[in-house]
Amino acid sequence: MAAVSLAGWENFYVLAGSAAAGLTGLTFVVIALAADAHSVRLSGLRTFVTPTIVHFGSVLALAAYLSVPGQNTLSLSLGFTMVGLGGVIYVGTVGAGIARITGAYVPVAEDWIWNAILPGIVYAGLLAGGLLIWRSVEFSLYMAAAVSVLLMIVGIHNAWDIAVWNTLRGKRDVPPPS
């Protein structure tokens, strides 16, 4: 099987992989700071923070995988399909975790959209790219790039949401001094 040319994609994947690695590190710092303040709930960590790390990790893994020389249609198809299918299954477990949340916090539509629906669609896109690569390698490479960017956007949104929620949780609105 002939090698697929990934020429021209090097800079994109160096940037995407570096960004994903940096964002993963920053998320760890936020978790560590929140843990020091004793404001982390284990159930919230599993349900909302871990998927964010998984999404950043998926981008990093895709960047590393696509930087390996000598890729061919079969290897790309297998890689995209496995990551896409694994992501869809994982997002299903995240959705089940959100559905099981009980207590003081009730998940809102935004939680479902950003933690289950959008990531599910994105991973399904990579799965489709893995299956459709036999028709168009170029299309599948653009799908993988779109998946990388969209997973980073989802991860950034979710990390921001978690940081803001942890910061503001328990604080009351105080009227400004008159």
C-alpha positions as CSV (number, residue, x, y, z in Angstrom):
1,M,0.0,0.0,0.0
2,A,1.4,3.4,-1.0
3,A,2.3,6.0,1.6
4,V,0.0,8.9,2.0
5,S,1.7,12.3,1.7
6,L,1.2,14.4,4.8
7,A,3.4,17.2,3.4
8,G,2.0,20.5,4.3
9,W,0.3,19.3,7.5
10,E,3.5,19.3,9.6
11,N,3.0,22.8,11.0
12,F,-0.6,22.3,11.7
13,Y,0.0,19.2,13.8
14,V,3.0,20.7,15.6
15,L,0.8,23.6,16.5
16,A,-2.3,21.4,17.4
17,G,-0.2,19.0,19.4
18,S,1.7,21.7,21.3
19,A,-1.6,23.6,22.0
20,A,-3.3,20.4,23.3
21,A,-0.3,19.5,25.5
22,G,-0.2,23.1,26.9
23,L,-3.9,23.2,27.6
24,T,-3.7,19.8,29.3
25,G,-0.9,21.1,31.6
26,L,-3.0,24.3,32.4
27,T,-6.0,22.2,33.2
28,F,-3.9,20.1,35.7
29,V,-2.7,23.4,37.3
30,V,-6.3,24.6,37.7
31,I,-7.3,21.2,39.2
32,A,-4.3,21.3,41.6
33,L,-5.2,24.9,42.7
34,A,-8.8,24.0,43.2
35,A,-7.8,20.9,45.2
36,D,-5.6,23.1,47.5
37,A,-8.6,25.2,48.1
38,H,-10.6,22.1,49.0
39,S,-13.2,23.0,46.4
40,V,-13.1,19.9,44.2
41,R,-15.8,17.3,44.1
42,L,-14.7,13.9,43.0
43,S,-17.9,13.3,41.0
44,G,-17.6,16.6,39.2
45,L,-14.0,15.8,38.5
46,R,-14.9,12.5,36.8
47,T,-17.9,13.9,35.0
48,F,-16.6,17.2,33.7
49,V,-12.8,17.6,34.1
50,T,-11.7,14.1,32.9
51,P,-13.5,14.4,29.5
52,T,-11.7,17.7,29.0
53,I,-8.3,16.0,29.5
54,V,-9.4,13.1,27.2
55,H,-10.3,15.6,24.4
56,F,-7.0,17.4,24.7
57,G,-5.3,14.0,24.8
58,S,-7.1,12.9,21.7
59,V,-5.8,16.0,19.9
60,L,-2.3,15.3,21.1
61,A,-2.5,11.7,20.1
62,L,-3.8,12.6,16.6
63,A,-1.0,15.1,16.1
64,A,1.6,12.5,17.1
65,Y,0.0,9.8,15.0
66,L,-0.2,12.0,11.9
67,S,3.5,13.0,12.4
68,V,4.6,9.4,12.1
69,P,6.3,8.9,8.7
70,G,5.2,6.3,6.2
71,Q,1.4,6.5,6.9
72,N,-0.7,4.8,4.3
73,T,-4.5,4.7,3.7
74,L,-4.9,1.6,5.8
75,S,-3.0,3.0,8.8
76,L,-4.9,6.3,8.7
77,S,-8.2,4.5,8.3
78,L,-7.5,2.3,11.3
79,G,-6.2,5.2,13.4
80,F,-9.1,7.5,12.6
81,T,-11.7,4.8,13.0
82,M,-10.3,3.6,16.3
83,V,-10.1,7.1,17.9
84,G,-13.5,8.1,16.5
85,L,-15.2,4.9,17.7
86,G,-13.4,5.1,21.1
87,G,-14.4,8.8,21.4
88,V,-18.1,8.1,20.6
89,I,-18.2,5.3,23.2
90,Y,-16.4,7.4,25.8
91,V,-18.7,10.4,25.2
92,G,-21.6,7.9,25.7
93,T,-20.2,7.1,29.2
94,V,-19.9,10.8,29.9
95,G,-23.5,11.3,29.0
96,A,-24.5,8.5,31.3
97,G,-22.5,10.1,34.1
98,I,-24.2,13.4,33.5
99,A,-27.6,11.7,33.7
100,R,-26.7,10.1,37.0
101,I,-25.8,13.4,38.7
102,T,-27.9,14.0,41.8
103,G,-27.7,16.5,44.6
104,A,-27.3,20.2,44.7
105,Y,-26.2,20.6,41.1
106,V,-28.6,19.8,38.3
107,P,-27.1,19.6,34.8
108,V,-28.4,22.2,32.4
109,A,-28.7,22.1,28.6
110,E,-25.2,23.7,28.2
111,D,-23.7,20.7,30.1
112,W,-25.3,18.3,27.7
113,I,-24.4,20.3,24.6
114,W,-20.7,20.8,25.5
115,N,-20.0,17.6,27.3
116,A,-22.0,15.0,25.4
117,I,-23.6,16.2,22.2
118,L,-20.8,18.3,20.5
119,P,-18.0,15.9,21.4
120,G,-20.1,13.0,20.2
121,I,-20.6,14.7,16.9
122,V,-16.9,15.5,16.6
123,Y,-15.8,12.0,17.3
124,A,-18.4,10.6,14.9
125,G,-16.9,12.9,12.3
126,L,-13.5,11.3,12.8
127,L,-15.1,7.9,12.6
128,A,-16.7,8.9,9.3
129,G,-13.3,10.3,8.1
130,G,-11.7,6.9,8.9
131,L,-14.4,5.1,6.9
132,L,-14.5,7.5,4.0
133,I,-10.7,7.8,3.6
134,W,-11.0,5.1,0.9
135,R,-13.0,7.5,-1.3
136,S,-10.9,10.7,-0.5
137,V,-7.7,10.8,1.5
138,E,-7.7,14.6,1.3
139,F,-11.3,14.9,2.7
140,S,-10.3,12.6,5.6
141,L,-7.2,14.6,6.4
142,Y,-9.3,17.8,6.6
143,M,-11.8,16.0,8.8
144,A,-9.0,15.0,11.2
145,A,-7.9,18.6,11.2
146,A,-11.4,19.9,11.9
147,V,-11.8,17.3,14.7
148,S,-8.6,18.5,16.3
149,V,-9.7,22.1,16.3
150,L,-13.2,21.4,17.4
151,L,-12.0,19.1,20.3
152,M,-9.7,21.9,21.4
153,I,-12.6,24.4,21.3
154,V,-14.8,22.1,23.3
155,G,-12.0,21.5,25.8
156,I,-11.2,25.2,26.2
157,H,-14.9,25.9,26.7
158,N,-15.3,23.2,29.2
159,A,-12.1,24.1,31.1
160,W,-13.2,27.7,31.3
161,D,-16.7,26.6,32.5
162,I,-15.2,24.4,35.2
163,A,-12.8,27.2,36.3
164,V,-15.5,29.8,36.5
165,W,-17.9,27.5,38.2
166,N,-15.3,26.5,40.8
167,T,-14.4,30.1,41.4
168,L,-17.9,31.4,41.7
169,R,-19.5,28.5,43.5
170,G,-20.9,29.5,46.9
171,K,-20.4,33.2,46.3
172,R,-23.4,35.4,46.5
173,D,-24.0,38.6,44.5
174,V,-23.2,41.5,46.7
175,P,-24.8,44.8,45.9
176,P,-22.4,47.6,45.1
177,P,-21.8,50.1,47.8
178,S,-24.0,53.1,47.5
